């Protein structure tokens, strides 16, 4: 099966003051060398032109319709206008930043739903900038779930961090730790794991994905002496999932789950809270990890890093995670076609 999608990928601008424009330009300049799938950027042509000038990069840009991006990609970086102007300078978000970032995400989803694009790839956003502008979601994941609402039903978004080295999923996502512990339940673990198993089969091509569940407490609770959540929440979830016929083990101590030998025994580790999942993958695969939102009716991937305001416009931004995101989105889109 070809790993190239039949349609271009819709790439959002992310925070205009961050490194999104930098890594987008770098990725397009390396398109032939790396055999990247075709993509187009949803954003402001003038901002991209100014950023290329700041970076000293010679890049041809073309403002096009999404329908024309595929034919344009070989000779120019296709830019599709969203109707929202971005005026922020590198490292300095301004009043236009939030509106430009949100408009780009909305249009990317619309393009995929309408069949103009094969998948959504999102550049990093600055959550603090969006929050100050009245954005009520804690991150991309939850906003994309809202955009996917249909018939009054909002899908459960599941955040997968994927790399060739390790794949992890946090059951609770963007919550303070105290709230995450209160939110954790048997049913949430079960619904999360079911979504992981289904999408690994349909979009990543694993017929029988092997899943492991971490414990919540140190040493997975040490038989109840260091906490009882493993016995009352996690273990019952494992039994329900096994009853579904899924290959699931746990609860296992998180401190021994991520060394090399352990990683060979599973395809995805499902962890109980955000940092329990993200610390190991960012340690082991910072440059090539990809953030994937499972459970949606469309494919979405994203670099697993932030806006990096301190290096925006300096030429020091590493496009590796964006390149990995484009490749994984293309692979998933081709399999789903």
C-alpha positions in Angstrom: 0.0 0.0 0.0 1.3 3.5 -0.9 2.0 5.7 2.1 1.0 8.8 0.1 -2.5 10.0 0.6 -4.7 10.8 -2.4 -5.4 14.3 -1.0 -3.0 16.9 0.5 -2.6 17.3 4.2 -4.1 20.4 5.8 -1.4 22.0 8.0 -2.4 24.7 10.5 -0.4 27.8 11.2 -0.3 27.2 15.0 0.8 30.3 17.0 2.0 32.7 14.4 4.7 34.1 16.7 6.1 30.6 17.4 8.2 28.2 15.4 5.3 26.9 13.3 6.2 29.1 10.3 9.9 28.2 10.6 9.4 24.4 10.6 6.8 24.6 7.9 9.2 26.3 5.6 12.0 24.0 6.5 9.9 20.9 5.9 8.7 22.2 2.5 12.3 23.0 1.4 13.2 19.4 2.2 10.2 17.8 0.5 12.1 16.2 -2.3 15.1 15.0 -0.2 12.7 13.4 2.4 9.9 12.4 -0.1 7.4 14.2 2.1 3.6 13.9 1.4 2.0 17.0 -0.1 0.6 19.6 2.3 -0.7 23.1 2.4 -0.5 25.7 5.1 -3.7 27.4 6.4 -2.5 30.9 7.3 -1.3 34.3 6.4 0.9 34.5 3.2 2.5 37.8 4.3 3.5 36.5 7.7 5.1 33.4 6.1 6.9 35.6 3.5 8.3 37.8 6.3 9.4 34.8 8.3 11.2 33.4 5.4 13.0 36.7 4.9 13.9 36.8 8.6 15.3 33.3 8.3 17.2 34.1 5.2 15.5 31.3 3.3 14.7 31.3 -0.4 11.2 29.8 -0.6 8.6 30.1 -3.3 5.1 30.7 -1.8 1.7 30.6 -3.6 -1.7 31.5 -2.3 -4.1 28.9 -3.6 -7.4 27.2 -3.0 -7.2 23.9 -1.1 -8.3 22.2 -4.3 -5.2 23.4 -6.1 -2.7 22.6 -3.4 -1.8 19.2 -4.7 -0.8 20.6 -8.1 1.1 23.5 -6.5 3.2 21.6 -3.9 6.0 20.5 -6.1 7.0 24.0 -7.2 5.7 26.3 -4.3 4.6 26.0 -0.7 0.8 26.3 -1.0 -0.8 28.7 1.4 -4.6 28.8 1.8 -6.0 32.0 3.3 -8.4 31.6 6.3 -9.6 35.2 6.2 -7.7 35.9 9.5 -4.6 38.2 9.3 -1.6 37.4 11.5 0.8 40.3 12.4 2.8 38.8 15.2 6.6 39.0 15.1 8.8 36.0 16.0 8.5 35.4 19.8 6.0 38.2 20.3 2.4 37.1 20.1 0.0 40.0 19.6 -3.8 40.6 19.4 -4.0 38.8 16.1 -2.4 35.6 17.3 -5.4 33.8 18.9 -7.8 34.5 16.1 -5.4 33.4 13.4 -4.6 30.2 15.2 -8.2 29.3 15.8 -9.3 30.1 12.3 -6.6 27.9 10.9 -7.7 24.9 13.0 -11.4 25.4 12.1 -10.6 25.6 8.4 -8.3 22.5 8.5 -11.1 20.4 10.0 -13.6 21.8 7.5 -11.3 20.9 4.7 -10.9 17.3 5.8 -14.6 16.9 6.5 -15.4 18.3 3.1 -12.9 16.0 1.4 -10.5 18.7 0.3 -7.7 17.3 2.5 -6.7 13.9 3.8 -5.8 14.7 7.4 -5.2 17.6 9.8 -1.7 18.3 10.9 -1.4 21.0 13.6 1.5 23.3 14.4 2.0 24.2 18.1 -0.3 26.7 19.7 0.3 28.8 22.8 -2.4 27.9 25.2 -1.8 31.0 27.4 -2.3 33.3 24.4 -5.5 31.5 23.5 -6.8 31.5 27.1 -6.3 35.3 27.4 -8.4 35.7 24.3 -11.3 33.7 25.8 -10.5 30.2 24.4 -12.1 27.8 26.8 -10.4 24.6 25.9 -7.3 23.3 27.6 -5.7 22.3 24.3 -6.0 21.1 20.7 -7.3 17.7 21.7 -10.5 19.0 23.4 -11.1 21.7 20.8 -10.9 19.1 18.0 -13.4 16.9 19.8 -15.9 19.8 19.9 -15.3 20.5 16.2 -16.1 16.8 15.5 -19.5 17.0 17.3 -22.3 15.7 15.2 -25.9 15.0 16.0 -25.4 16.3 19.5 -22.6 13.7 20.2 -19.1 14.8 21.0 -16.5 12.0 20.6 -14.1 11.1 23.3 -10.7 12.3 22.2 -7.7 10.2 23.1 -4.2 11.6 23.1 -1.6 9.2 21.7 2.1 10.1 21.7 3.7 7.9 19.0 7.2 7.3 17.9 9.1 4.3 16.5 10.6 3.9 20.0 7.5 4.2 22.2 3.8 4.8 22.0 1.9 6.1 25.1 -1.6 7.3 26.0 -2.6 9.3 29.1 -6.1 8.4 30.3 -6.6 11.8 31.9 -5.2 14.6 29.8 -5.0 18.3 30.5 -6.0 18.4 34.1 -4.2 19.4 37.3 -2.9 16.3 39.0 -5.4 16.5 41.9 -8.3 16.7 39.4 -6.8 14.0 37.2 -6.8 11.5 40.2 -10.4 12.4 41.0 -11.4 12.0 37.3 -9.8 8.6 36.9 -12.4 5.8 36.7 -12.8 2.2 35.5 -15.1 3.3 32.7 -12.8 6.1 31.5 -9.9 3.6 31.3 -12.0 1.1 29.4 -13.4 3.6 26.9 -9.9 5.0 26.3 -8.3 1.6 25.8 -11.1 0.5 23.4 -10.5 3.6 21.2 -6.7 2.9 21.3 -7.3 -0.7 20.2 -9.7 0.2 17.4 -7.6 3.0 15.9 -4.4 0.9 16.1 -6.2 -1.7 14.1 -7.9 0.6 11.5 -5.4 3.4 11.2 -2.0 1.9 12.2 -2.5 -1.5 10.8 -1.9 -3.7 13.9 -4.3 -6.6 13.8 -3.9 -7.4 17.5 -2.4 -4.5 19.4 -0.7 -5.3 22.7 -1.7 -2.9 25.4 -0.3 -2.4 28.9 -1.9 -0.3 31.7 0.2 1.4 34.3 -0.7 1.7 37.9 -1.5 5.1 39.4 0.5 4.8 42.6 4.2 4.0 43.2 4.9 0.3 42.6 1.4 0.0 41.2 0.1 0.3 44.8 2.2 -2.5 46.3 -0.9 -4.7 46.9 -2.8 -1.9 48.4 -0.2 -0.6 50.9 0.6 2.4 48.7 -2.9 3.1 47.4 -5.9 1.1 46.4 -6.8 2.6 43.0 -5.0 -0.4 41.2 -7.3 -2.8 42.9 -10.6 -0.8 42.7 -10.2 1.0 39.4 -7.4 -0.3 37.1 -7.6 -4.1 37.6 -11.3 -4.2 37.0 -10.8 -2.2 33.8 -8.2 -4.7 32.7 -10.7 -7.6 33.3 -13.4 -5.8 31.3 -11.0 -5.2 28.4 -9.8 -8.8 28.4 -13.5 -9.8 28.3 -13.6 -7.9 25.0 -10.9 -10.1 23.6 -8.2 -7.5 23.8 -4.6 -8.2 24.6 -4.2 -6.2 27.8 -1.9 -6.5 30.8 -1.7 -4.5 34.0 -1.7 -2.7 36.3 2.1 -2.5 36.1 4.5 -0.2 37.9 5.2 2.8 35.8 8.8 3.0 37.0 9.7 -0.3 35.2 7.5 0.1 32.2 9.7 2.1 29.8 13.1 0.5 29.7 14.2 -1.1 26.5 13.3 -4.8 27.3 9.9 -3.8 28.6 9.1 -1.8 25.5 9.5 -4.8 23.3 6.5 -6.5 25.0 3.8 -4.0 24.1 2.6 -1.7 21.3 1.2 1.0 23.5 1.4 1.9 27.2 -1.8 3.4 28.6 -0.9 5.6 31.6 -3.1 7.2 34.2 -2.2 10.8 33.9 -0.4 13.3 31.6 3.1 13.3 32.9 3.3 9.6 33.6 2.9 9.2 29.8 4.7 12.2 28.4 7.9 12.2 30.5 9.1 8.9 29.1 8.4 9.6 25.5 9.8 13.1 25.6 12.9 11.7 27.2 13.3 8.8 24.7 12.0 10.4 21.5 11.8 14.2 21.8 12.6 15.0 18.2 10.5 12.4 16.4 7.5 11.9 18.7 4.1 12.7 17.2 0.9 13.8 19.0 -2.1 11.9 17.5 -5.7 12.4 18.5 -7.6 9.1 18.4 -11.3 8.7 18.5 -12.2 11.4 16.0 -13.9 10.9 12.6 -10.8 12.4 11.0 -7.0 12.0 11.3 -5.0 14.6 13.3 -1.3 14.6 14.1 1.0 17.3 15.5 4.6 17.8 16.6 5.1 16.9 20.2 6.6 20.2 21.2 5.6 23.7 22.0 5.9 27.1 20.3 9.5 27.7 21.4 9.1 31.5 21.3 12.8 31.9 22.4 14.1 30.5 19.1 11.3 31.6 16.6 12.9 33.3 13.7 16.4 32.3 14.6 16.9 29.4 12.3 17.5 27.0 15.2 14.1 25.3 15.2 14.2 21.6 14.5 11.5 20.4 12.0 12.0 16.7 12.8 8.8 16.3 14.8 6.7 18.1 12.2 8.2 15.9 9.4 7.3 12.8 11.5 3.8 14.2 12.0 3.3 14.7 8.2 4.6 11.2 7.5 2.4 9.5 10.1 -0.7 11.5 9.0 0.0 10.4 5.4 0.4 6.8 6.5 -2.8 6.8 8.5 -4.7 8.6 5.7 -3.6 6.2 3.1 -4.7 3.2 5.2 -8.1 4.9 5.8 -8.7 5.7 2.2 
